[in-house]
């Protein structure tokens, strides 16, 4: 059955992302990463860089098109693990260490920015997509534009066989190679590879802008200070945004049981993963874990004197009746993995983020992490929104406590409802929601802040596109996995049309 839905706000997009990621990965041996490509290997038609959902979609659908172009999917990182893994079992195995710069409005703390699973919601898609379409000048991004983004799923259809698709998980891309202003290849830790048609960067919100800067695409002064030859002067890294998650926890009695206690048992999780990798069953099929999500608007934000001081586009977005200012998520209750106490947790996600940060290179070394400054809560409106969101959560807990003796007391919460106490709590407990975006923003070609146009082409050069979360002109307030996945779907359809590759085949072909 096909589902007709919006290309950027569809639940089907997440389903397709999971399907394609599994179909793609299961074609590889379970016990090893694919070997690094030889430096002398012939060139490819397309090179897709990165391991984001959009990269998986791009690599699979390009190589599945009827013309069967040669595609290299270059993804730095390991392949499948012998016994699989999951964040609950092995929280660090799928990420690279990266810390923010000290955050002024979070008490000078540095936050871990390691890439990992990020939770997003689809409650504010209309306002978000309207603003995106207006900023890019492309109605296809608007909420009214419908497109089929789902088809029969093939997760358990067996291994994919695509001889024209090469996967390299052992080569670290260092920089893009240009012939004049045309991107023609990549220099990697294992040699050089070339693309006869196009290179698509899908390396993620932080790695894609870093790779562009290393390649000479970015602010002239910043590149000159590091001795990097300039290819194109663009504001790469100057519009980085990220949102925060603020967990509020209350201790509860044993009478309140959770639906997902099994998630906190590593051995049980490993058994489920082994079962899943052997295609025996769906992970957690017999252990459903509802994840309630609530969103809404803040009168404190709408009435704030800070709104008129925002740029017109941001004002419209904040005031849009479909814009959600905050989102609350209730993770599965159960025994905390870090304490003997039983805790009920509600996460507050302030979603309207007006603070803008930056991403810069620390050096010319591709292996050195970039300098990432999300500049959290630097705008007063963001602080007001965060305070309002946390107040709502703490008041909700207070009401629950008045109704049940099993609500034993606050475990991690503000000392009082006063703004100063709430802000102090936020400074101590807020963490990244891992919704980084905007460091390579999409826009109209004449916009000073634009780095990529509505067709994902990097401005000022040829043969190079970006199709991941780094291009979003506004901080995403819809699923952080579904958005880049379907960006990849949009671009691959345009590439198929441009290069006369004919229609892409089914996902499991």
Helices and strands as residue ranges (DSSP letters): E 4-6, H 11-25, E 44-49, H 53-64, E 71-74, G 104-106, H 125-136, G 139-141, E 146-148, E 165-168, E 173-179, E 182-188, E 191-201, H 207-214, E 217-218, H 220-226, E 232-233, E 244-252, G 261-264, H 266-277, E 293-296, H 299-302, G 307-309, H 312-319, E 326-329, E 334-335, E 342-350, E 358-360, E 371-373, H 380-403, E 407-412, H 419-429, E 431-432, E 464-466, G 469-471, H 480-498
